[in-house]
């Protein structure tokens, strides 16, 4: 048994290995806990993905920041580091997607999360090779389209999330129950989820599991630059904003680049002018190379309350234990 404190009350919960949990998400992916690590660019390589999978969650390699040969290398290293299921996240707006898909099929990856594009483009091909396909959406409309395209599950991501996001600015609290009512396939909640308490809230709203990004960006195994991690740890609530809606909306940590791009938007900059300011490799410069002032720092609102770096396996364990304890606390509070 593990002792866990919620609101100054101790709860005894079963140890992780002593209880067998199963739901639609754990059964779909063959994992222990319905906790998915987001495939974040410049943070989610094979080390992070394998660590999460080894801990019982589902680790995802973020292919959006990888050339095809680099993706193949990460897949092979991940297979060598874990015998548990893992997947690849494929943002469809990036170049070389056809090569990425070919490599995923050739290397025998069995789980793919797609985002930022039309799920009809690759779902049938991937499923014909026995691959489970999940698509990330930011609205009910696209959740329905994804289900119609034949995906196995949907990630509904509220605008609290870091990185590329929906223009609609629909919060997770509103989005999850709306999507749950609209589709019958398994639903994964994302956006603002970084603890067991927020996981419990997402499950109560109708989700079958959660996808966690920012919390894992601050793990020991995250490939994000130490300067990037330090900036996240020093941030407070209100220090991120969804911006660049005229291009591809992205939630950014406030810095010199953020101020420059938002000022240009306020002054009526054209799309081409915004593209010129953004340039190439801006996210790599900030998140991977550590240029905190001039780089693009993609991170979620939940960064405001994360105050430490720890191994990914401990993050999985802590989220699950807090989820279990929070459920017990809620039941006790309401006299169940």
C-alpha positions as CSV (number, residue, x, y, z in Angstrom):
1,X,0.0,0.0,0.0
2,X,1.1,3.6,-0.7
3,X,0.2,6.6,1.6
4,X,-0.9,9.7,-0.4
5,X,-2.0,13.0,0.9
6,X,-4.8,15.0,-0.6
7,X,-5.8,18.3,1.0
8,X,-3.9,17.3,4.2
9,X,-5.7,13.9,4.4
10,X,-3.8,10.7,4.1
11,X,-5.2,7.9,1.8
12,X,-3.9,4.4,1.5
13,X,-4.0,3.2,-2.1
14,X,-2.9,-0.2,-3.6
15,X,0.6,-0.3,-4.9
16,X,0.8,0.0,-8.7
17,X,1.7,-3.7,-9.3
18,X,-0.9,-5.0,-6.9
19,X,-4.0,-3.9,-8.9
20,X,-5.1,-4.7,-12.4
21,X,-6.7,-1.7,-14.1
22,X,-8.3,-2.1,-17.5
23,X,-10.4,0.2,-19.7
24,X,-10.8,1.0,-23.4
25,X,-7.5,2.9,-23.7
26,X,-5.3,0.3,-21.8
27,X,-6.9,-2.5,-23.8
28,X,-6.5,-0.6,-27.1
29,X,-2.8,0.0,-26.7
30,X,-1.8,-2.9,-24.4
31,X,-0.6,-0.6,-21.6
32,X,-1.0,-0.6,-17.8
33,X,-2.3,3.0,-17.2
34,X,-4.3,5.2,-19.5
35,X,-1.6,7.9,-19.5
36,X,-0.1,9.0,-22.8
37,X,3.0,11.1,-23.1
38,X,2.5,13.7,-25.9
39,X,4.8,13.5,-28.9
40,X,6.3,16.9,-28.5
41,X,8.8,18.3,-31.0
42,X,12.3,18.7,-29.7
43,X,11.4,17.1,-26.4
44,X,10.0,13.6,-27.2
45,X,12.8,11.3,-28.4
46,X,13.4,7.6,-27.8
47,X,14.7,8.1,-24.3
48,X,11.5,9.8,-23.1
49,X,9.1,7.5,-25.0
50,X,10.8,4.3,-23.7
51,X,10.9,5.6,-20.1
52,X,7.1,6.3,-20.2
53,X,6.3,3.0,-21.8
54,X,8.5,1.1,-19.3
55,X,6.6,2.8,-16.5
56,X,3.2,1.5,-17.8
57,X,2.1,4.5,-19.8
58,X,2.3,5.0,-23.6
59,X,5.4,6.8,-24.8
60,X,5.3,8.6,-28.1
61,X,8.3,9.7,-30.3
62,X,7.7,13.2,-31.6
63,X,8.5,12.9,-35.3
64,X,7.7,16.5,-36.2
65,X,11.3,17.7,-35.4
66,X,13.0,14.7,-37.1
67,X,14.4,14.0,-40.6
68,X,13.3,10.6,-41.8
69,X,16.7,8.9,-41.0
70,X,16.6,10.4,-37.5
71,X,13.1,9.1,-37.0
72,X,14.2,5.6,-38.0
73,X,17.1,5.8,-35.5
74,X,14.8,6.8,-32.7
75,X,12.4,4.0,-33.4
76,X,15.1,1.4,-33.4
77,X,16.6,2.8,-30.2
78,X,13.2,2.8,-28.6
79,X,12.6,-0.8,-29.6
80,X,15.9,-1.7,-28.0
81,X,15.1,0.2,-24.8
82,X,11.6,-1.2,-24.1
83,X,9.6,-4.3,-24.9
84,X,6.4,-2.4,-24.1
85,X,4.1,-0.7,-26.6
86,X,5.1,2.8,-27.8
87,X,4.1,5.0,-30.7
88,X,5.0,7.8,-33.0
89,X,3.3,11.2,-33.2
90,X,3.1,12.5,-36.8
91,X,2.1,16.2,-37.3
92,X,0.7,16.1,-40.9
93,X,1.7,19.7,-41.6
94,X,5.4,19.0,-41.6
95,X,7.4,17.9,-44.7
96,X,8.6,14.4,-45.6
97,X,5.4,12.9,-44.1
98,X,5.2,10.2,-46.8
99,X,8.8,9.1,-45.9
100,X,7.9,9.1,-42.2
101,X,4.8,6.9,-42.8
102,X,6.9,4.5,-44.9
103,X,9.5,4.2,-42.1
104,X,6.9,3.7,-39.4
105,X,5.4,0.8,-41.5
106,X,8.9,-0.7,-42.3
107,X,10.0,-0.6,-38.6
108,X,6.8,-2.3,-37.4
109,X,5.5,0.5,-35.2
110,X,2.0,-0.4,-34.1
111,X,0.6,2.9,-32.8
112,X,0.5,6.3,-34.6
113,X,-0.9,9.5,-33.4
114,X,-1.6,12.0,-36.2
115,X,-2.3,15.7,-35.8
116,X,-2.6,19.0,-37.7
117,X,-4.1,17.6,-40.9
118,X,-6.8,15.5,-42.5
119,X,-7.1,12.1,-40.8
120,X,-8.4,10.6,-44.0
121,X,-5.0,11.0,-45.7
122,X,-3.2,8.2,-44.0
123,X,-5.5,6.3,-41.6
124,X,-6.6,3.6,-44.1
125,X,-3.0,2.8,-45.1
126,X,-1.8,2.7,-41.6
127,X,-4.7,0.5,-40.4
128,X,-4.1,-1.9,-43.4
129,X,-0.7,-2.6,-41.8
130,X,-2.3,-3.4,-38.4
131,X,-1.4,0.0,-36.9
132,X,-3.7,1.6,-34.3
133,X,-4.4,5.2,-35.4
134,X,-5.4,8.1,-33.1
135,X,-6.0,11.7,-34.3
136,X,-5.7,14.9,-32.3
137,X,-8.5,17.4,-32.6
138,X,-9.6,20.7,-31.1
139,X,-13.3,20.7,-31.8
140,X,-16.4,18.5,-32.0
141,X,-16.5,18.9,-35.8
142,X,-13.1,17.4,-36.3
143,X,-13.7,14.7,-33.7
144,X,-16.7,13.5,-35.8
145,X,-14.6,13.7,-39.0
146,X,-11.8,11.7,-37.4
147,X,-14.3,9.0,-36.3
148,X,-15.8,8.9,-39.8
149,X,-12.2,8.5,-41.1
150,X,-11.9,5.2,-39.1
151,X,-9.4,6.2,-36.4
152,X,-9.3,4.0,-33.4
153,X,-9.4,6.8,-30.9
154,X,-9.4,10.6,-30.7
155,X,-7.4,13.0,-28.6
156,X,-9.5,16.1,-27.8
157,X,-7.1,18.9,-26.9
158,X,-8.2,22.0,-25.1
159,X,-6.5,25.3,-25.9
160,X,-4.7,25.2,-22.5
161,X,-2.2,22.9,-24.3
162,X,1.2,23.9,-25.4
163,X,2.4,23.8,-29.0
164,X,0.1,23.9,-32.0
165,X,-3.4,24.4,-31.0
166,X,-7.0,25.1,-32.2
167,X,-8.0,28.6,-33.3
168,X,-11.4,28.1,-31.5
169,X,-9.9,28.5,-28.0
170,X,-12.2,25.8,-26.6
171,X,-11.1,24.9,-23.1
172,X,-10.7,21.3,-22.1
173,X,-13.5,21.6,-19.5
174,X,-15.9,22.4,-22.4
175,X,-14.4,20.3,-25.1
176,X,-14.2,16.9,-23.5
177,X,-17.9,16.4,-22.6
178,X,-19.0,17.8,-25.9
179,X,-16.7,15.4,-27.9
180,X,-17.8,12.5,-25.6
181,X,-21.4,13.1,-26.5
182,X,-20.5,13.2,-30.2
183,X,-18.4,10.1,-30.8
184,X,-18.5,6.5,-29.6
185,X,-14.8,5.6,-30.0
186,X,-12.3,5.9,-27.1
187,X,-11.5,9.5,-26.1
188,X,-8.3,10.8,-24.7
189,X,-8.3,14.2,-23.0
190,X,-5.4,16.7,-23.4
191,X,-4.7,20.3,-22.5
192,X,-3.9,21.5,-19.0
193,X,-3.4,18.0,-17.6
194,X,-0.3,17.6,-15.5
195,X,-1.5,15.8,-12.3
196,X,-3.6,13.0,-11.0
197,X,-6.2,15.5,-9.9
198,X,-6.6,16.9,-13.4
199,X,-6.7,13.4,-14.8
200,X,-9.6,12.6,-12.5
201,X,-11.4,15.7,-13.7
202,X,-10.9,14.6,-17.3
203,X,-12.2,11.1,-16.7
204,X,-15.2,12.6,-14.9
205,X,-15.9,14.7,-18.0
206,X,-16.0,11.6,-20.2
207,X,-12.5,10.8,-21.2
208,X,-11.1,7.3,-21.2
209,X,-7.5,8.4,-20.7
210,X,-5.2,11.5,-20.8
211,X,-2.4,12.8,-22.9
212,X,0.2,14.8,-20.9
213,X,2.8,17.1,-22.6
214,X,4.2,19.9,-20.5
215,X,4.8,17.7,-17.4
216,X,6.9,15.3,-19.5
217,X,8.7,18.1,-21.2
218,X,10.1,18.7,-17.7
219,X,11.3,15.1,-17.2
220,X,14.9,14.0,-16.9
221,X,14.6,12.1,-20.2
222,X,13.1,15.0,-22.2
223,X,15.5,16.2,-24.9
224,X,14.5,19.8,-24.3
225,X,17.5,22.1,-23.6
226,X,18.2,22.8,-19.9
227,X,17.7,26.5,-20.5
228,X,14.2,25.7,-21.9
229,X,13.4,23.6,-18.8
230,X,14.7,26.3,-16.5
231,X,12.5,28.9,-18.2
232,X,9.4,26.7,-17.8
233,X,10.2,26.1,-14.1
234,X,10.5,29.9,-13.5
235,X,7.2,30.6,-15.3
236,X,3.9,31.5,-13.5
237,X,0.3,31.4,-14.5
238,X,-0.4,33.8,-17.3
239,X,3.1,33.5,-18.8
240,X,1.9,31.6,-21.9
241,X,-0.4,32.8,-24.7
242,X,-1.9,31.3,-27.8
243,X,-0.5,33.3,-30.7
244,X,0.2,33.3,-34.4
245,X,-3.4,32.5,-35.3
246,X,-2.9,33.9,-38.8
247,X,-0.3,31.1,-39.4
248,X,-0.6,28.0,-37.3
249,X,-1.8,28.8,-33.7
250,X,0.8,27.9,-31.1
251,X,0.9,28.5,-27.3
252,X,4.2,30.2,-26.4
253,X,6.0,31.1,-23.3
254,X,6.6,34.9,-23.2
255,X,10.0,36.0,-24.3
256,X,11.6,38.4,-26.8
257,X,10.4,36.5,-29.9
258,X,6.9,36.3,-28.5
259,X,6.8,40.0,-28.0
260,X,8.1,40.6,-31.5
261,X,5.6,38.4,-33.2
262,X,2.6,39.6,-31.2
263,X,3.5,43.3,-31.7
264,X,3.7,42.6,-35.5
265,X,0.2,41.0,-35.3
266,X,-1.2,44.0,-33.5
267,X,0.2,46.3,-36.1
268,X,-1.5,44.4,-38.9
269,X,1.4,42.4,-40.3
270,X,0.5,40.2,-43.3
271,X,0.9,36.5,-43.3
272,X,4.1,36.8,-45.4
273,X,5.5,39.3,-43.0
274,X,4.7,37.1,-40.0
275,X,6.4,34.2,-41.8
276,X,9.5,36.3,-42.4
277,X,9.7,37.1,-38.6
278,X,9.2,33.4,-37.7
279,X,11.8,32.3,-40.2
280,X,13.1,28.7,-40.1
281,X,14.1,26.6,-37.1
282,X,12.7,29.0,-34.6
283,X,11.3,26.2,-32.3
284,X,14.6,24.3,-32.5
285,X,16.5,27.4,-31.6
286,X,14.5,27.8,-28.4
287,X,13.5,24.4,-27.2
288,X,16.5,22.3,-28.3
289,X,19.4,24.8,-28.6
290,X,18.4,26.9,-25.6
291,X,18.1,30.4,-27.0
292,X,15.5,31.5,-24.5
293,X,15.1,35.0,-25.9
294,X,15.0,34.5,-29.6
295,X,13.6,31.0,-29.8
296,X,10.0,29.7,-30.0
297,X,9.2,28.2,-26.6
298,X,6.1,26.0,-27.0
299,X,4.6,25.0,-23.7
300,X,1.2,24.7,-22.0
301,X,-0.6,26.7,-19.3
302,X,0.0,23.9,-16.8
303,X,3.7,25.0,-16.7
304,X,2.7,27.6,-14.1
305,X,2.4,25.1,-11.3
306,X,5.1,22.5,-12.2
307,X,8.1,23.2,-10.0
308,X,10.5,20.3,-10.4
309,X,12.2,17.9,-12.8
310,X,12.0,14.2,-12.2
311,X,12.3,10.9,-14.2
312,X,9.5,10.2,-16.5
313,X,8.7,6.9,-14.7
314,X,8.2,8.8,-11.5
315,X,5.8,11.2,-13.3
316,X,3.7,8.3,-14.5
317,X,3.6,6.8,-11.0
318,X,2.8,10.1,-9.3
319,X,0.0,10.9,-11.7
320,X,-1.6,7.5,-11.3
321,X,-1.3,7.5,-7.5
322,X,-2.7,11.0,-7.2
323,X,-5.5,10.0,-9.5
324,X,-6.4,7.0,-7.4
325,X,-6.1,9.0,-4.1
326,X,-8.1,11.9,-5.5
327,X,-10.9,9.6,-6.5
328,X,-10.9,8.2,-2.9
329,X,-10.9,11.8,-1.5
330,X,-13.8,12.8,-3.7
331,X,-15.8,9.7,-2.7
332,X,-15.1,10.4,1.0
333,X,-16.0,14.1,0.7
334,X,-19.3,13.2,-0.8
335,X,-20.1,10.4,1.7
336,X,-19.8,7.5,-0.7
